[in-house]
Amino acid sequence: MNIDEARLCLQLHSVPGLDDTLLTSILLHSGSPAGLVESGPGRWRQLGMPETVAQVLAGSLRSGNWLYDVESQLAGLAAAGADIVPVTDARYPPLLRTITDPPPLLYVRGEVDVLAQPQLAMVGSRKASPAGLRSARSLAGDAVASGLHITSGLARGIDGEAHRGTLAAGGKSIGVVATGIDRVYPALHRGLALELEQAGCLVSEFPPGMPPLRQNFPRRNRIISGLSLGVIVVEAALPSGSLITARTAADQGREVFALPWSIQHSGGAGCLYLIRDGAKLVQTIQDVLEELGSMYRLQRELQPETPGRPTAEQALSAHQERLLQLVGYESVSVDELSRLSALPVAGVLAALSFLEMQCLIARVEGGYIRT
């Protein structure tokens, strides 16, 4: 992304009252940040932008006055070597685009393309036991050998060990952070963050300069699960932030896995709770692969083979073609499409996201329709 496009993204992200959900919706309807600006206040209001917000945005575009110091943010992006990936960009990860509230913009350091590749989230306690840390490292290495990347939150404990285990096995890891992309939290993971930038990437939905605020960590968790085919909770007590990630994953149609711990180990009580409620019990990575099955193969098929934004002339895969035939001019739900196509929900969502980007279908209340 060139500097003018990056500046425009940061400007849009700084408009008071233009929350992320609304910005995502308007971007998807407009096709790009530039398309949003070109469409003008009348169209913004048609797409749900409040009158006061439309006036502020139009006034800021005319005057060049923005809520935040966009030039300082641009400098922070440049210093961090980061890129911005709007939700309309072909590089935006298809699975993440299908969640209820996908971020309008992703700020990325490292390999952007790795975000669209098959990955498994691994989360757990910041105060993990030695056995939990060993399990995270071992499972991460086995996942790499099976062709999966590992996604986690760069936190102390299980997160950090999952990242390290991935790197030690020669794999790629994605660190989802709850700060601006120009910051690293906790500070002790600065070295690890640099390693991830070289073998994977760091990603944030928050603009440069954002400090580590408590309320941003739960939002970060939905991205960890949204990027992934499934989430393994390695070790977690009750209550636990890892359980929030697991619940979010289930809501997103992702698979949830947990390690079985002794009832005497209070640090593993959260995992036992998840297994009781239907999470897949995991002893080896084979337990994960058996459950992911067709979803893993389908995501590999859906990966773009050519760089750049897809065009309408690109050939659709067999799965995408099948789903396109099933979508008519009356709304059809994702669950119904999954039943009719015999494809897993996560795979259906990824294919629908691609078709939506091609402007072949549109998302409406209750499902999707042909355009």
Number of C-alpha atoms within 10 A of each C-alpha: 11 8 11 10 14 19 17 16 21 22 23 22 21 18 18 13 15 18 14 17 13 17 24 21 17 23 21 20 16 19 16 18 23 13 14 19 18 11 11 13 19 11 16 20 15 10 16 13 21 15 13 12 17 21 13 17 26 15 13 16 15 9 9 10 14 19 11 13 12 21 12 12 21 19 13 19 23 13 10 16 14 25 21 25 23 23 26 20 18 19 19 21 24 26 29 25 22 20 21 12 17 20 22 26 25 22 21 25 26 21 19 23 16 18 25 21 22 22 27 27 32 31 34 34 24 17 15 22 16 11 9 23 22 16 21 30 23 18 22 31 25 18 24 23 15 12 14 24 26 31 31 28 27 27 21 17 20 31 26 24 25 31 32 22 25 29 24 14 16 13 21 26 32 32 27 25 28 27 23 22 28 25 19 21 18 12 10 11 15 14 11 18 24 16 19 24 22 16 19 27 25 31 31 23 25 21 24 23 15 15 17 16 9 9 9 16 16 15 17 21 24 25 27 29 34 30 28 28 25 29 32 27 28 28 34 30 21 15 10 16 17 26 21 14 28 28 16 23 26 16 15 22 18 24 23 27 26 29 23 21 18 10 10 8 11 13 21 26 20 26 28 21 17 22 17 11 9 11 21 19 19 19 14 14 17 13 13 22 15 10 15 18 11 15 23 22 12 19 21 13 15 20 16 16 8 8 9 10 13 17 11 11 7 9 10 15 12 11 17 20 13 15 20 19 9 15 21 14 10 12 16 19 17 18 15 13 23 17 12 12 15 10 18 20 20 28 25 24 24 23 26 28 22 23 20 18 21 16 15 15 20 19 16 12 9 11 16 21 21 19 12
